[in-house]
Amino acid sequence: MPSADLSRLAALHGVATSYNPSPDRTVAASVTAVTRALAALGVDAGTPEAVRAALAARERERAERLLPPTVVGWGTGVPPALAALPEGTRLLVRTEQGETRPSAENLPPGVHRVTATAPDGRTGEAHLIVAPPGLPAPPARSYGLLVQLYSLLSRRSWGMGDLADLGELADWAGRTLGAGFVQINPLHAAVPGPPTDPSPYRPSSRRFPDPVHLRIEDVPEFAYLSESKGEGAGAGVEGAEGRARLEGPLRRAAELREAVLDKGALIDRDAVWVAKKAALEAVVDEVPLGPGRLAAYRDFLAEQGQALEDHATWCALAEVHGPAWHTWPAPLRDPRSPGTARARRELAARVDFHSRLAWLTDTQLTAVQRTAREAGMPLGIVHDLAVGVHPEGSDAWAQQDTLAAGMSVGAPPDAFNARGQDWGLPPWRPDRLAACGYAPFRALLQALFRYAGALRIDHVMGLFRLWWVPRGLPPTEGTYVRYDAEAMLAVLVLEASRAGAVVIGEDLGTVEPGVRETLRESGVYGTSVLWFERDWEGDGRPLPPETWRADCLATVTTHDLPPTASRLTGEHVGLRDGLGLLTRPLAEEHAEAAADTAEWLDLLTRLGLLHGHGTDGTVPARADGTAATEGGGTATTEEEARIQAVHRYLLRTPARMIGVWLPDGVGDRRPQNLPGTWDQYPNWRLPVADAQGRPVTLEDLTASPRLRALLDVVRTRTDRPGGSGGTGGTGNVSGTGGAGSAEGMGGADGTDGAEGTDGADRANAPGRT
């Protein structure tokens, strides 16, 4: 157990010395965990003498400073930190708009600089983040589709879903079915393979997208290279040579597409990238940009600046030395070294190539969002922000000064995972973020909001605190480190408001008291999953729909959970049993799953959302032979009727956003990700499939009567302003979520804050892989 001095030092740096896995239990963090976390923050706490010296230095620094590194203000009032300055303190504010003001009143939103001079002669300078009071609610209740983009193949895809497929889906869903959004997985740049880590939640860079998602044929220069005759780059001997360079990639694209759609192969991201990269190299080498395109590209380079140069340099160096930058020659491990500058010049063509790919991907992403909005979607594409980055990726290389060396983000032990979790993602240092006015976070959000109508933030609780696991130690030897949540939220609200975007926080899992309320006050939506919306503090029964919160995205399932058909039939239990993931006898697991399903079916029946469910596979029929159920949609089987019924339940809630997992529309049984597995299950490599496991193309999806019937259920209740009871931002928070099934749940645990105990946290979702 940490000593009193070490505990005080840790509190002053936001490092927790205990956490609460349940309301009546406190677990002390180990001395090793605390000292290692402090060391990652640049604080020597290795001996009692070092602790005393560091404590005295920190207390002296806190007492003498006039301003913290970053000050936050909301709206037009004077920020509290400035209002608390000694009487007579003079202020000078330099706004990001270029103005100089003697007061902090009525400042425009932005990131400014403030200098304070106290009567005693002390001075202080700080970043001043001024954000609107909160984000507005979406304009009206809407429904949308949830899908992993790679899984959405069309007959034009190169072996995995791409941005053109996403545009087609959004255009169809918006124009034909009145959908308001399409939510997808993170499209961040991956660490190149082979093998590439297939998880979209462990990227090389969160700021720059992955060009593997490009539709090659939609690159304007491709047309000049692929044309068989005419003038320009496609004509003559050089044009013929360029076209020859495309033959192999195009043939390989067809083979990969056929393998996945017709031969049962898994999605092979590495093979797709090899083919696309070869095609892009041919296009870039053989077809020069026209004057207008060249000007646009140069503008992009100027806008993205050093960050893009770093990312492209890392990509070029990874081609030569492999992606593990810790093993590169010593001078290249430092992005600012003379050796790296020399290598950048030597690899200038490859640096430019990767910069070009970032620009091409950005333009296609922007075009997709434009297509979605033109199709009538009020939000358009909902992008996903992963919680961190791969330790060997470009962000980790370029941002070494802001990342905590030797640390990894994870989760503490809980009732469902006694060993805790290590996600292998280096965390940001809260002190370095504050010192630079949260510049990396601002730049990341600005990049994503270029083409996002809304942004889902994975593990949004990470804006408040993260579980740091020292390298080489098990997750049980970790501890929580706190961030300035007010500053993080102010940056988020500021950048989202500038973009006119909605923010959805993934707040499933371990959530400390007060977090959901703080997010709601800022206008950040939450996430509610039907199976976990139970009264866990009471009788454990499903929450009545009217008690759900309004300010959330409500769904039946997610990419980490079984598709609805699998859950309703109990097939998910058999899958986990076959992989050796069950912790109890199979009979017990089946019995619990069956009881859970029966309880939900009974409730749906009582509410009039499902009529006469039984065990013979039939449902009462209308005169036309379809199943009789309330509120839109037709069902030809009991399974379809049940899936429609759980979505009708979502419509009974006040949730302002309703999400439909696209594979549910065709009876898919396979989860896209199975937490707790690595190579035992093909996580992140499965195409959307029907109930028999046959891949379903985008063309077939849009023609599916089953999908249309399911979407008819939700569109009939979300196609008018306000929806069914949606009031926005004022829903019930206290009754959201809980912990609970055998699906690999995150546990109920907590931590003390920087100064004391917060109390027990709550868990209500599956644990992370």
Salt bridges, closest charged atoms under 4 A:
GLU49 OE2 - ARG52 NH2 3.79
GLU59 OE2 - ARG8 NE 3.76
GLU61 OE1 - ARG58 NH1 3.34
GLU61 OE2 - ARG65 NH1 3.49
GLU96 OE2 - ARG498 NH2 2.09
GLU99 OE1 - ARG101 NH2 3.07
ASP120 OD2 - ARG122 NE 2.90
GLU125 OE2 - ARG94 NH2 2.66
GLU125 OE2 - ARG113 NH2 3.15
ASP162 OD2 - ARG215 NE 2.64
ASP165 OD1 - ARG215 NH2 2.92
ASP171 OD1 - ARG175 NE 2.54
ASP197 OD2 - ARG202 NH1 3.38
ASP210 OD2 - ARG269 NH2 2.59
GLU221 OE1 - ARG293 NH2 2.74
GLU255 OE1 - ARG252 NH1 3.37
GLU258 OE2 - LYS263 NZ 3.92
ASP262 OD1 - ARG155 NH2 3.25
GLU281 OE2 - ARG350 NH2 2.97
ASP285 OD2 - ARG245 NH2 3.05
GLU286 OE2 - ARG245 NH1 3.19
GLU303 OE1 - ARG450 NH1 3.18
GLU309 OE1 - ARG344 NE 3.86
ASP310 OD2 - ARG336 NH2 2.63
ASP310 OD1 - ARG344 NH2 3.80
GLU319 OE2 - LYS277 NZ 2.92
GLU319 OE2 - ARG350 NH2 2.81
GLU319 OE2 - HIS354 NE2 2.94
ASP362 OD2 - ARG450 NE 2.90
ASP384 OD2 - ARG456 NH1 2.87
GLU392 OE1 - HIS326 ND1 3.02
ASP431 OD2 - ARG429 NH2 2.59
ASP458 OD1 - ARG456 NH1 3.55
ASP458 OD2 - ARG768 NH1 2.72
GLU495 OE2 - ARG498 NH1 3.09
GLU506 OE1 - ARG768 NH2 3.65
ASP507 OD2 - ARG516 NE 3.12
ASP507 OD2 - ARG549 NH1 2.81
GLU512 OE2 - ARG465 NE 3.60
GLU512 OE1 - ARG482 NH2 3.20
GLU537 OE2 - ARG762 NE 3.65
ASP560 OD2 - HIS559 NE2 3.51
GLU571 OE2 - ARG669 NE 3.21
GLU589 OE1 - ARG584 NH2 3.36
GLU592 OE1 - ARG584 NH2 3.15
ASP596 OD1 - ARG534 NH2 2.61
GLU599 OE1 - ARG534 NH1 2.80
GLU599 OE2 - ARG541 NH1 3.28
ASP602 OD1 - HIS613 NE2 3.74
GLU630 OE1 - ARG652 NH2 3.23
GLU638 OE2 - ARG642 NH2 3.10
GLU639 OE1 - ARG669 NH2 2.48
GLU639 OE2 - ARG706 NH2 2.69
ASP690 OD2 - ARG694 NE 3.06
ASP712 OD1 - ARG715 NH1 3.89
GLU743 OE1 - ARG567 NH1 2.85
GLU743 OE2 - HIS572 NE2 3.74
GLU755 OE1 - ARG8 NH1 3.33
ASP758 OD2 - ARG482 NH2 3.04
ASP761 OD2 - ARG465 NH2 2.01
